């Protein structure tokens, strides 16, 4: 093992510590799920190792990690860097940490009593639903106003039927309907709205 002469050599960015912890928990949960799935497969196929369990109505047990609470004694360091850009020198900093253990304390004479503490809790949540937005109601509006309202709501480009017309500020055509219909929930990245109009 190589010698550590610089305290900064054994520090890691705080985001790396938290991300790697989260990934470790996710992998542990995945392994638990794989084991339960394999046992259930064996039961369904009446494997000789679990023979008789299917007839008895026994299924695989599923295990979950309901939550994980992390509590670490850490040493904290702030790394500052300066980069040269076209606009001049730009400084930035990031928080680094190192978990406190006997090796670190003996190596650098760091007292456990003055260590900082990091607490984090990782809990499972339901799968997030896809972000949606609502089609605004522009029926009855003049075409210029309706088009303006749609674009402000993030719906572009706009298809106009029965035929494309050149929209002017003093246009008196009136919006009859839209497709999708007003109040319809569409995906957040949905852009295209078809507008049906009539002459006032």
C-alpha positions in Angstrom: 0.0 0.0 0.0 1.4 3.4 -1.0 2.2 5.9 1.8 -0.1 8.8 2.3 1.8 12.0 3.0 -0.8 14.6 2.2 -4.0 14.9 4.1 -5.9 15.9 0.9 -5.0 12.6 -0.8 -7.6 10.7 1.3 -10.4 13.2 1.0 -13.4 12.7 -1.3 -16.1 15.1 -2.6 -19.2 14.9 -0.4 -21.3 14.2 -3.5 -19.2 11.1 -4.3 -19.7 9.7 -0.8 -23.5 10.2 -0.9 -23.9 8.9 -4.4 -21.8 5.8 -3.8 -23.7 5.1 -0.6 -27.0 5.4 -2.5 -25.8 3.1 -5.2 -24.6 0.5 -2.7 -28.1 0.5 -1.1 -29.8 0.2 -4.5 -27.5 -2.7 -5.4 -28.2 -4.4 -2.1 -32.0 -4.1 -2.7 -31.6 -5.4 -6.3 -29.8 -8.5 -5.0 -32.6 -9.1 -2.4 -35.1 -8.9 -5.2 -33.1 -11.2 -7.5 -33.0 -13.8 -4.8 -36.7 -13.7 -4.1 -37.4 -13.9 -7.9 -35.2 -16.9 -8.2 -36.8 -18.7 -5.3 -40.3 -17.9 -6.7 -39.2 -19.3 -10.1 -38.1 -22.5 -8.4 -41.4 -22.8 -6.6 -43.4 -22.2 -9.8 -41.4 -24.8 -11.7 -41.6 -27.2 -8.7 -37.9 -27.5 -8.5 -36.7 -30.5 -6.5 -35.0 -28.2 -3.9 -38.4 -26.7 -3.0 -40.6 -29.6 -3.9 -44.0 -29.4 -2.3 -44.0 -25.7 -1.5 -46.3 -24.9 -4.5 -48.9 -27.4 -3.4 -48.8 -26.0 0.1 -49.5 -22.5 -1.3 -46.2 -21.1 -0.1 -44.5 -18.4 -2.2 -41.2 -16.6 -1.9 -40.6 -14.1 0.8 -39.8 -10.6 -0.4 -37.5 -8.4 1.6 -37.1 -4.6 1.4 -34.9 -2.0 2.8 -37.5 0.5 4.2 -35.0 3.2 5.0 -31.3 3.6 5.6 -29.9 6.2 8.0 -26.3 7.2 7.7 -24.3 8.8 10.5 -20.7 9.5 9.9 -18.0 11.2 11.9 -16.0 13.1 9.3 -13.1 15.5 8.8 -14.1 18.3 6.5 -11.9 20.2 4.0 -12.7 22.9 1.4 -11.0 22.7 -1.9 -10.6 26.1 -3.7 -9.7 26.4 -7.4 -9.2 29.3 -9.7 -9.7 29.0 -13.4 -8.8 31.6 -16.1 -11.6 32.4 -18.5 -12.2 35.1 -21.2 -13.9 37.1 -18.5 -11.0 36.8 -16.1 -10.3 34.5 -13.2 -13.2 32.6 -11.8 -13.0 30.9 -8.4 -15.0 27.9 -7.2 -14.9 25.6 -4.2 -16.2 22.3 -3.2 -16.6 20.4 0.1 -14.5 17.4 0.7 -14.8 14.9 3.5 -13.0 11.9 5.0 -14.6 9.5 7.5 -12.9 9.4 10.9 -11.2 6.2 11.8 -8.2 5.1 13.9 -5.9 5.2 10.8 -6.7 8.8 10.0 -6.6 9.9 13.7 -3.2 8.3 14.2 -1.8 9.5 10.9 -2.7 13.2 11.3 -3.3 13.5 15.0 -6.9 14.4 14.5 -9.1 14.4 17.6 -12.4 12.4 17.3 -14.0 14.9 19.7 -13.8 17.8 17.2 -14.9 15.8 14.2 -17.9 17.0 12.2 -20.9 14.8 11.7 -22.8 13.9 8.5 -26.3 12.6 8.8 -28.4 11.4 5.8 -31.4 9.3 5.4 -32.2 7.4 2.2 -35.8 6.2 1.9 -37.7 4.6 -1.0 -40.4 6.6 -2.8 -43.0 5.7 -5.4 -41.9 5.9 -9.0 -42.4 9.5 -10.1 -45.1 10.1 -12.6 -44.1 11.7 -15.9 -44.4 15.5 -15.7 -47.5 16.8 -17.4 -49.1 20.1 -18.3 -52.6 21.2 -19.1 -53.7 22.5 -22.5 -55.0 26.0 -21.9 -58.5 27.1 -23.1 -58.3 29.7 -25.9 -61.7 29.1 -27.4 -63.5 32.3 -28.1 -60.2 34.3 -28.3 -59.1 36.1 -31.4 -56.4 34.2 -33.3 -53.6 36.7 -32.4 -54.5 36.5 -28.7 -55.0 32.7 -28.7 -51.6 32.2 -30.5 -49.9 34.5 -28.0 -51.5 32.6 -25.0 -50.4 29.2 -26.4 -46.8 30.3 -27.0 -46.6 31.8 -23.5 -47.8 28.4 -22.2 -45.0 26.6 -24.1 -47.0 25.3 -27.0 -45.1 25.9 -30.2 -45.2 25.5 -33.1 -49.0 26.0 -33.7 -50.8 24.4 -36.6 -53.7 26.4 -37.8 -56.7 24.8 -39.7 -58.5 24.6 -42.0 -55.6 26.3 -43.7 -52.6 28.3 -42.7 -53.2 32.0 -42.5 -51.0 35.0 -41.8 -51.9 36.2 -38.3 -52.1 40.0 -38.0 -52.6 41.9 -34.8 -56.0 43.2 -35.9 -57.2 39.7 -37.1 -60.8 39.1 -36.1 -60.8 35.3 -36.7 -62.0 33.5 -33.6 -60.7 30.2 -32.1 -63.3 27.4 -32.2 -61.4 24.5 -30.8 -57.9 23.0 -30.2 -56.5 19.6 -30.6 -55.7 18.3 -27.9 -58.9 19.7 -26.3 -58.7 22.4 -23.6 -57.9 21.0 -20.1 -56.3 17.9 -21.5 -53.2 16.7 -19.7 -50.2 16.3 -22.0 -46.6 15.4 -21.5 -44.5 18.3 -20.4 -42.4 18.2 -23.6 -45.6 18.2 -25.8 -45.5 21.2 -28.2 -47.8 20.8 -31.1 -51.3 22.3 -30.8 -53.8 22.3 -33.7 -56.1 25.4 -33.7 -59.4 25.5 -35.5 -60.8 28.9 -36.3 -63.7 30.7 -37.9 -64.3 34.2 -39.2 -66.0 36.4 -36.6 
